[in-house]
Amino acid sequence: MDGTQAGPEHNRGEQIEAAERGAARQRLLAQAEADRIPAEETTRAVPERRWRREQ
């Protein structure tokens, strides 16, 4: 035996970890969506006239 056997406990642990990763991913996506600023609400950067005059 080479120690790579997956017993029921090992498989269950992997399933729990996968579920936790999935839940964490969903929380991150929900937070990112809550923090997102719609493109319509952003403004376009326009150089100031003072900056253009100094050149």
WOPE-V466907 format. One record per backbone hydrogen bond with DSSP energy under -0.5 kcal/mol. NH is the residue of the N-H (numbers start at 1). CO is the residue of the C=O. E is the energy in kcal/mol with one decimal. If there is no record, write none. Layout:
((NH CO E) (NH CO E))
//
This chain:
((7 5 -0.8) (11 7 -2.4) (12 8 -2.2) (13 9 -2.2) (14 10 -2.0) (15 11 -2.0) (16 12 -2.3) (17 13 -2.5) (18 14 -2.4) (19 15 -2.2) (20 16 -2.4) (21 17 -2.5) (22 18 -2.3) (23 19 -2.3) (24 20 -2.5) (25 21 -2.5) (26 22 -2.2) (27 23 -2.2) (28 24 -2.4) (29 25 -2.5) (30 26 -2.3) (31 27 -2.4) (32 28 -2.6) (33 29 -2.2) (34 30 -2.0) (35 31 -2.0) (36 32 -0.9) (38 36 -0.6) (41 38 -1.5) (42 39 -1.1) (52 48 -1.5) (53 49 -2.3) (54 50 -1.5) (55 52 -0.7))
//
